[in-house]
Amino acid sequence: MMEAHMADVINLKRFKKRSEREQSAKLADANRARFGRTKAERALDENRKDRAGNLLDQHLLDQHKLDDGDAS
């Protein structure tokens, strides 16, 4: 004769929490892929932006020279 085995007892609250954590982890992974950048990447972008701003400022005419009437 075959013996009947009882199914494993499952704590539904634990199962629900584990399921929610897994879904949260999947969402976090998707957000990291979408928005995440490393600190080095952010610093590189900031340096590039600063350098571009400085190069642009070097090509500006001095406002005080225009106000003195030197351009006449």
C-alpha positions in Angstrom: 0.0 0.0 0.0 1.0 3.6 -0.6 1.3 5.9 2.2 -0.4 9.3 2.0 2.0 12.2 2.7 0.9 15.4 4.1 1.8 18.5 2.2 4.3 20.9 3.7 2.8 23.6 5.9 3.2 27.0 4.4 3.1 30.2 6.4 1.0 32.4 4.1 2.2 35.6 5.7 5.8 34.6 5.1 5.0 33.6 1.5 3.3 36.9 0.9 6.2 38.9 2.3 8.7 36.9 0.3 6.6 37.5 -2.9 6.4 41.3 -2.2 10.2 41.4 -1.6 10.9 39.7 -4.9 8.6 42.0 -6.8 10.2 45.0 -5.1 13.6 43.7 -6.0 12.6 43.3 -9.7 11.3 46.9 -9.7 14.5 48.2 -8.1 16.6 46.4 -10.7 14.5 47.9 -13.5 14.8 51.4 -11.9 18.6 51.0 -11.5 18.9 50.0 -15.2 16.7 52.9 -16.2 18.0 55.7 -13.9 21.1 54.5 -12.2 24.5 56.0 -12.9 27.6 55.5 -11.0 29.2 58.3 -9.0 32.1 58.3 -11.5 29.7 58.8 -14.4 27.9 61.7 -12.6 31.3 63.3 -11.8 32.4 63.0 -15.4 29.3 64.6 -16.7 29.6 67.4 -14.1 33.3 68.0 -15.1 32.3 68.1 -18.8 29.5 70.6 -18.1 31.9 72.8 -16.1 34.5 72.7 -18.8 32.0 73.6 -21.5 30.7 76.5 -19.4 34.3 77.7 -18.9 35.2 77.5 -22.5 32.0 79.4 -23.4 32.8 82.1 -20.8 36.3 82.6 -22.3 34.6 83.7 -25.6 32.4 86.3 -24.0 33.1 90.0 -24.5 33.7 91.9 -21.3 30.6 93.9 -20.5 32.6 96.8 -18.9 34.5 97.4 -22.1 31.2 97.9 -24.0 29.9 100.2 -21.3 33.0 102.5 -21.4 32.4 103.3 -25.1 35.5 101.6 -26.4 33.5 100.0 -29.2 32.7 103.3 -31.0 
